[in-house]
Amino acid sequence: MDKKKWAPSQEDNLGIITSVYEHIKDKLSELQKETECPDSFIFDFIGNIQNEWHPNSCHSLVRNKKKEQLNWIVLVKKRYCLKAN
C-alpha cells in the first residue's frame, strides 16, 4: 500500500467530499431528532465509526487487504488476456 500522505483534489473537496459531509450531518441530525439522544451520544457514535477507519484497525486492514487482492486479481487477468491474444 502506498504510504504517501493523500490529499483530495479541489474538485473532490467541492464535490463528493462536501456532498458526503452534508449527508452524514443530515443523517446524524435525523438520528438525534428521532431518538432524542444527546450530543454526547452522537459524538461517541461518530468516534466509534472513526475508530473503524483508523489505519491499524481490523476493519481498515481487512478493507486494504481486499483492495490488494482485487488489484492482484485484475493484474493476473490482464496478464492472462495478453498471453491468450
N, C-alpha and C positions, 0 to 999 in steps of 0.2 A: 504494500500500500504506500502511496506517495505521502511522505510526512511533511511536505511543504505546507505553509500556512495558506489556507484557502481564503479568498476574498470574493464576494459577489460582484458582478458587474453592475454598472449603474442601471442597465436595463432590468437585471434581476431585482435590484432594490426597488425600482419603481413599479415593477410588475408583480411577479409571483410572490416575492417576499412580503411586500406590502399587503397583497391580497390574502395570503395565509395568516399574517399577523392580525389583520382585521377580522378574519373568520374565527380565529381562536378567541379573540377578545369577545366577539359576539356570542360564541358558544359558552364561554365562561359566564358571561352576564346572564344568559338563558339558564344555565345550571343554577346560578345563585338566586335568580328570580323564582324558579320553580321549587327549589329546595329550601329557600330562605337561609342558606348557610352563611356563616360569617366570612369576611375577607380572609381571615386566618386559615379557613379550610381551603379556599381557593389557592392561597399561597402555598400551603403544604401539598395540595393536589398537583400544582404546577411543578413543585420540587420533585415529586415522585416521577413525573414524566421526564423532567430534566435528567434525573439520575439514570434513566434508561438510555439516554443518549451520551452519557459520559464515555469517552473513548475506551476505558478499561472495563465497562460494564459487560455483563454476559450478553445483553441484548445487542449492544454495539458490536461486540466481537462476532456474534452469530451473523448479524447483517453484513459485516465486512467479509466474512468467510464465504457467505452465499454469493456476494458480488465477485469475489475472486474465482469461485467455482464456475459461475456463469461466464466470466471472461475467458477462463480456460476452455470451457466447452465451445464457445464461439471460435476461439483460436483453432482448436482441433478441427472443427467443422470446416473452417476456411481452408486449412491445410489439406484436408481430405478432398474437398471440392477441387482445389487446384491440382492435386495429383490425379483425380479422376478425369480431368479435362485434358 
